[in-house]
Structures are given as structure tokens and as C-alpha cells.
Amino acid sequence: MLTVGHYNPAVDIASMLRLYEGKRITPFLEVFNAVRDAPASAVGELLELAASDEMALQVGATWVLRHLAESGVVLYGPQAEKLLHLLSQPLAPGALLHVLQTLPHIEVEQAQQGALQSVLLALIKSRRAFIRAWAYNGLGILAARDPSLRHEIFNLFDQAARSETAAVKARIRHARSAIPD
């Protein structure tokens, strides 16, 4: 059992994440609680595990990374680049969703924005509604950061508003509202 709030680098995060049986997130919570007070020590390992071929490791590591980001741990530089690179790799749908949900909390360098935009444009064609919704959200984040993208992304939002599911439309409305006028 991991001790809450104290990250011991000897703790086998991968073994803990492999306890995930596809439903209960208890192993993810235990890892999160173990690393949240010393995230810098664990982020690199979590990024490596997220790039694994194992579904439990992908989903678990990205879940923990997302929750670290939501709790104020900002990924930037090489860490952000590794996380963004995951979007172009084969990932379990849950892991892909976690990475997309982490986008509001990471620093995307200018040099990475074009590749990110390309990946997001591909993901808005996913058959999974939540993937599409969060890909549109990612496009909204790019538009908020780069005014030159707004016209194109607003057009995409308008097209999607006519044909998408209610969940996707709601996420698009949220993304649009976060873009300055």
C-alpha cells in the first residue's frame, strides 16, 4: 500500500496501476495520493508508463497525470512535449481522453502548436463523442492562445454545432466561451 502524501521512488507505480481491472479507479487514486506532494519525482515515470503498450498503464498513468495537472502541477518543456506526443500514438480511448482533458493545464510551446492542431483536427473525426468533444476543446485552447486561428476554429465550431451530439455541442460552447473576443 502506498502512503498518502509521501512519494517513495522505490514504490512500483507500474505494479499499482496494473491492479486496474477496467472499472474501479482505486489504484489510480492510490498512486495519485502517493505522488501528489512530490510530483516532480514521478511525472517522468508516469509519462513513460503512459507510452506503454499496456492499457492499464496508459489509462492509469494518464489519469494520474491529468489529476496532477488539475491540482496545479504544470507540465512544460520536454514533459509537455512527451504528453502531447502521446496524442499521435495508439492509445486506449480512456488514456486518449485523459490526455485531451489535460490540455488546459499544460504549456504548449509555439513550435508544438501546428502538430497539436493537426492531431486535434484528426481527432474531431473520432467515432467516440467524448474524444471529439475534448478535441474541439483543445482547438478552442489553441484559438484562445493564438488569435490567428480563431476564424478557422470558429468555422469548425459552427459546422459541428449543426451536426454534433449534445455532449459535443456543450463542450464546444464551453470552449468558445473561454476564447477572448
KETI-507438 format. One record per residue (C-alpha): residue in three letters; x, y, z. Coordinates in steps of 0.001 Angstrom, whole numbers, plus 524288, in hexadecimal, padded with zeros to 5 digits. Each point is the difference from the previous one (the first is absolute). Layout:
% residues N
AlaXYZ...
***
This chain:
% residues 181
Met800008000080000Leu8050B80D877FC90Thr800BA809F580ADBVal7F7AB80BF87FD7BGly807BF80C467FD24His80D887F9FC80045Tyr805DD7FB837F34FAsn80A357F5A180165Pro8072B7FE357F2FCAla801747F1A080371Val7F1397FE797FF15Asp7FC8C7F87C7F3E3Ile7F616808EC7F973Ala7FE6C7F6A17F49DSer7FC2F7F4D780901Met7F6118088B806C1Leu7FA0A804707F31AArg7FF4D7F2017FB12Leu7F6317FD4080ADBTyr7F604807637F7D2Glu7F5C47F6577FB76Gly7F9018092C7F6B9Lys7F61E805F88095DArg8047D8045F80D62Ile809F280AFD80047Thr804F87FCAF80DA3Pro80DC17FCA77FB05Phe8009B80D2A7F8FDLeu7FBD38074580C47Glu80A447F8E080804Val80AB4803C67F671Phe7FB0080E087FF47Asn7FFBB8012B80ED1Ala80DB37FA5F800D0Val806048096F7F62EArg7F82B80C878018BAsp809158060F80A0AAla80C217FD027F7EFPro7FAFB7FFA57F1F8Ala80CD58040D7F9C4Ser805A97F30780462Ala7F5467F8377F950Val7FBE8807777F3B8Gly80ADF7FA707F792Glu7FCB27F21E803ECLeu7F1788026F7FDD9Leu802BE8053D7F25AGlu807E77F3D17FCCCLeu7F52A7F73580517Ala7F5E08079D7F82EAla807987FCB17F3A2Ser7FF877F18080343Asp7F8A97F60D7F7D7Glu7F86C7FBAE80C1AMet7F2538058F80114Ala800048005980EE2Leu80CD0807898001FGln7FB738097E7F579Val7F2FF802C18068CGly805838007180DC1Ala80BD28086F7FD22Thr7F827809C27F802Trp7F57A8007180A97Val80A3F8034C80A39Leu8068480A067F70CArg7F2DF806667FD55His7FCDF800F180E75Leu80D7C8054980323Ala7FE1680A5F7F58AGlu7F27C803568052BSer805C08018480DA5Gly809DA80A027FB34Val80BA37F84F7FADBVal80353806B97F32FLeu806907F7CE7F5A4Tyr808E6807CE7F702Gly80BCB7FE367F767Pro8040A7F1EE7FD86Gln7F5617FAB780903Ala7F53A8071C7F8BDGlu805F07FBBA7F329Lys7FFDB7F1B380449Leu7F1DA8012B8043ELeu7FC10806507F31FHis8075D7F5797F881Leu7F6FF7F5E480638Leu7F4CE805977F7E9Ser806567FADA7F3A1Gln802837F26380575Pro7F6787F4AA80104Leu7F967801F480D2AAla7F4AB7F9D18070BPro7F41D808F37FEA0Gly8002A8031180E8AAla80E44803F17FF82Leu7FDBF808607F3FELeu7F4C2806CC806DFHis80874802A480C02Val80AAD806267F7B9Leu7F605808A47F91AGln7FA4E8040280D28Thr80D9A803D180492Leu8020D809D67F4F2Pro7FA8280BB280786His80A567FDD980A6CIle80C6D7FEC07F7F9Glu808E8809887F947Val7FFB97FDFD7F148Glu80BC6806457F9C7Gln7FE2E807457F335Ala808117F5C87F8C6Gln7F6797F54F80446Gln7F356806F97FCA6Gly7FF9D7FC2E7F1A6Ala801CA7F184802D5Leu7F60E800BA80AF5Gln7F63F806A67F71ESer801C27F54E7F5BDVal7FDCB7F53F809F8Leu7F3FD806D38057ELeu7FA57801CC7F258Ala801497F15C7FE02Leu7FA117FCFF80D47Ile7F3B5808107FD80Lys7FCBD7F52E7F651Ser8009D7F55280A63Arg7F4557F70A80141Arg8004D8028780EBEAla7F83680C00803F2Phe808278035880BFDIle80C887FF5C7F820Arg7F9F7809407F5FEAla7FB0D808FB80ABFTrp80D3A8013080695Ala80702801517F2EDTyr7F74180BA77FD08Asn803458051A80D8AGly80E6D7FEDE7FC8DLeu7FDA5807C87F397Gly7F96480A4580857Ile80BFA80094808B5Leu80894802347F417Ala7F6CD80AA07FB16Ala80064806C180D31Arg80ED8800127FFA2Asp80183803917F1A4Pro7F663809F27FA65Ser804057FC897F212Leu7F93E7F2C7801A3Arg7F30680537804D7His7F915801BD7F2F5Glu803167F2187FB8EIle7FC8C7F9F780D2CPhe7F372807D68015FAsn7FC0B7FAC87F297Leu802877F228804C1Phe7F80D802BD80C37Asp7F4BF8054C7F7CAGln800077F3FD7F739Ala800547F6E980BB4Ala7F4E580750806A6Arg7F72F7FBDA7F4C9Ser803517F19880021Glu806217FBAB80CDCThr7FA587F94B80BF5Ala7FB60807EB80B9FAla80C367FCA9807E3Val808F9804B47F532Lys7F7FF80C697FE10Ala800C3802D780E94Arg80EC67FE9C8000CIle800F0808BE7F3F3Arg7F7C980A70806CBHis8090C7FF2680BB8Ala80C17800ED7F760Arg7FA7380B867F877Ser7FCBC8074980C88Ala80E357FF0880466Ile80514806D17F3C6Pro801C180EB2801A9Asp7F8C1808E77F69C
***
